[in-house]
Amino acid sequence: MSHVNPDPEPERTTGLEPGGSVPPGETPPAESSLPEAGPREPHAQSRGWAKAPMTLIIVLVVLVAVGFLGYALSLIL
């Protein structure tokens, strides 16, 4: 991937004085977008939760649900 300089080239940009400064009353050139700002390899992104954390969360939710169910049953009986 080649690197593209996002800064305008002073010798090809109108309205710039020598050295790249802008004369009074002149609007400076807009900056260009950064083509390399996004993800480098979209196929390398994660596809979701790993199995271990997801299993741990599910077990924790089931234990809390069983605890609430047991507490509710103890109040009824």
C-alpha positions in Angstrom: 0.0 0.0 0.0 1.5 3.3 -1.0 1.4 6.3 1.3 -0.4 9.4 0.1 0.5 12.7 1.6 -2.8 14.4 2.7 -1.3 17.9 2.6 -1.8 20.1 -0.5 1.3 20.6 -2.7 2.2 24.3 -2.3 3.5 24.7 -5.9 0.3 23.4 -7.4 -2.2 25.1 -5.0 -3.6 28.5 -6.0 -3.7 31.3 -3.4 -0.6 30.4 -1.5 2.4 32.6 -1.1 5.9 31.2 -1.3 6.6 29.1 1.8 3.0 27.9 1.9 1.4 30.8 3.8 -2.0 32.2 2.9 -2.3 35.9 2.0 -4.8 38.1 4.0 -8.3 37.7 2.8 -7.7 34.4 1.0 -9.4 31.1 2.1 -6.9 28.4 2.8 -7.2 25.2 0.8 -9.4 22.4 2.2 -7.6 19.4 3.6 -8.0 16.2 1.7 -9.4 13.1 3.3 -7.1 10.4 4.6 -7.4 7.3 2.5 -5.5 5.2 5.0 -7.6 6.1 8.0 -9.9 3.1 7.9 -9.2 -0.5 8.9 -6.2 -2.1 7.1 -7.5 -5.6 6.7 -11.3 -5.8 6.9 -11.2 -9.6 6.7 -9.1 -9.7 9.9 -11.8 -8.1 12.1 -13.3 -10.2 14.9 -16.5 -12.1 14.1 -18.1 -12.0 17.5 -17.6 -13.1 21.0 -15.0 -15.8 21.9 -16.4 -19.0 23.2 -15.0 -18.8 26.7 -16.4 -15.3 27.7 -19.8 -16.1 26.1 -20.0 -19.5 28.0 -19.1 -17.7 31.2 -21.8 -15.1 30.7 -24.4 -17.7 29.9 -23.5 -19.8 33.0 -23.6 -16.6 35.2 -27.1 -15.7 33.8 -28.4 -19.2 34.4 -27.1 -19.2 38.0 -28.7 -15.8 38.7 -32.0 -17.0 37.2 -31.9 -20.2 39.3 -31.2 -18.1 42.4 -34.1 -15.8 41.7 -36.4 -18.8 41.1 -35.2 -20.4 44.3 -35.8 -17.3 46.3 -39.3 -16.8 44.8 -40.2 -20.4 45.6 -38.9 -20.0 49.2 -41.2 -17.1 49.7 -44.2 -19.0 48.3 -43.7 -22.2 50.2 
